[in-house]
Structure formats: C-alpha cells, structure tokens
Amino acid sequence: MRIAVTTPLGHVGHHVTTMLIRAGVRPLLLTRHPGSIPAGIDECADVVEADSRTPSDVVAATVGVDAIYWVDPPAESADPLADYARATEAIRAAVESNGIGRVVFQSSVGAEKRRGAGEIDGLAATEVALDRLGVAATHLRCGYFFTNLLFETESITAGLLQTVLPVDSPMSWVAPRDIAEVATTTLLNGDWSGRRVQAVHGPEDLTWAQVASILSEETGRNVRVEQITDEDMTQQYLAAGMPPAMADAVLGMSVGLRDGFVPEQQRSLVTTTPTQLRGWIREELVPAL
C-alpha cells in the first residue's frame, strides 16, 4: 500500500513519518522544503516537492497513492480561510484525479460546528468536501496541542499567560505524538470504510488554571493565568503584526469553543491517549525556556 504524508516536518507529521517507517512502510512525503527532510529519513522515504495549497502539485505528487495523511497547512496570508480553501481544493482534486481510496484528515475539536470557530471553519470545510467524495475518510478531531505552549515561552518566563477562555473551564489537551499514533494506526488498518470521526483528546481535560499550576511546578517559575477580553487579545495579535482577518480567525478558534460549546465526541477509552502534560513539559518545553 502506497501511503503519502503531508507536512512531514510538522509537530504531528514527523512522528507519522517515522512510525510508518518503523512499521515497514516507505512513505511518500509531500513537502515544500525537500532539503529540510532529516538525514536518514530521506533514505527510508520518497520525497517530492509539493505545496499542499496548489492542486496541480498535489495531484502530480500523489499518482499511485492508496492512502494519505492530510493536513491543511497553517494559514500564511492575510486571508486565512482562503488559504484553507485552496488546501481543500488540493486534496479534493488529488482524491478525484488519482482515485485515492483512504484519507486520514487532521481536523480539530470544534469542526463539528461548521461555522463560527475561526480558522477551524477551514478544517470543517475540508471535512465536508471529503465527505462529498464518498471515499473512506477519517476525521481526527484533535484537542489543544501541548506544542502550542512553545509559542508562549516568553509569557511563561514572565510568569503570566493570557487567554480569552474562562480559566476554570476544562478542555482536552493532547500531545502531537499521540495524534500521530492514532493517525498511523488508522492508515495501516484496512478494516474500516466510509466516513469516520475519531476524536483525540489526550489523557485528561485540563483548565488553564491547572495548566498554569503544572507549568509552575515543572519549570520552577511562578506562572499564573488571567482571562482577558476579546478586544484586548485582538489588539495583541495586531500589535504582533497579524493582518486583521488572521487576527479574527485566530481569536475565533477560542471564542468559538467558548460559551457553552460541547464537543460532539465525548471523552472515552477510544479518544483518550496516554502522554501526560507534565512529562511533555519536562522533555520538550523546559529545554526551550
């Protein structure tokens, strides 16, 4: 079986790549930066230059592919939902042109809303497009990535995290490696068909207050968290150089999962994965501080 992997240098994708290799698969890696594929990996995989937002690139790269791990790449332009629309068109065109029979799509908790969740709306649109194709598609509804804390190193060092979410409201937090494990086993499992939704919730739901407490204990810094207004957060995004539409889309991911949002998939044995936040902080975040 020929398996393609997009974003093979990403937080999840690089784990998917190595897991497939250890399973005896020689994956096809689609990347805009072939020269950045680590030494050793390029000996065990086929690498092709392709932009996941360019349909012609993806169609040409995936000839003969049976299954694909698909990630809509993060928005880069001043119109983030347009970026997601181009990625959606790329995977749609590749599936139709090349007869790709299985897609494992990295989606997000909140995509079930379809509208009103900022950038997550772009993922929802990809889900809908894949469902319309009638192929076997698994949508991984992932929780909040541990690795998002890597963008907060300055705030953690300063001892203050800010969020527009209620600090005592629990939500799912997950390690990218655990998402990769679910994605890889799904790619390798030939016993499923049709449309599937697989939530990936991490080991436990945590509030931002609990996360701040864990950070304090594991980093040796006194870290606290405060809820700020949507307007204040928007101003921070704009001050950091985000275009207004991107600021709105990033803010919308939090706002859309607030105010009574209940995930479609409830936590269960199937959705719970093992990696604990404490261990991840010690291994991944502390060295970055």
C-alpha angles and dihedrals in degrees: 000000000000111000124189125201125201123202091020089172094053129107091263102023097061089055091048089052096052093042091054091048091051088050090058098258123131100214127205108234120207113200141150089221111049091166090063095062105114121253109265094029091069089056092057100041141045112244125203129179110239138146110224090214093058112079095199090054094051094044092051093046097050103053106137094015117142100186135013137197102217128198124177100227117238115274115265105173135073088260105056098176089054088056090053091047090056091050090049090052090049095056092041091053093046094050093048097042098043102030094239102185102195133041127182105195124197102224131156144243103268097042088104088072089065090199137036102041103099115229090004087071086070090057090047089055090053090051090052093048093051092047090055091056092064095224126132103279130172116195112205106211098202129194127227110310118241086218091068085079088068087071089056100057094117091049092047091050089050090048099239131101120185129201139165090223123092104268092224097049112107122225137168118276120190140183114237089228090062090051088052091052092053091045094049096047089048092051091050095045111091096184100086131080141171126027117337133177115204117183118208107201106166123230099306144352112260135190121225087247090057091047090052090051092050090048090052092052097044100040099038090234126117102244123181132176132217134188114235131186124273089243093054092049091049090053090052091053092048092047088053089058103261116150111244095252091052092047089053092047094049092046090047092062089066098034091050092055093049135078101052100329111162118191116241091228113057121210113275141149088277095055099039117097128190113236111107122217092231094059093044091052091052094047103036113016105039093058088053095054 
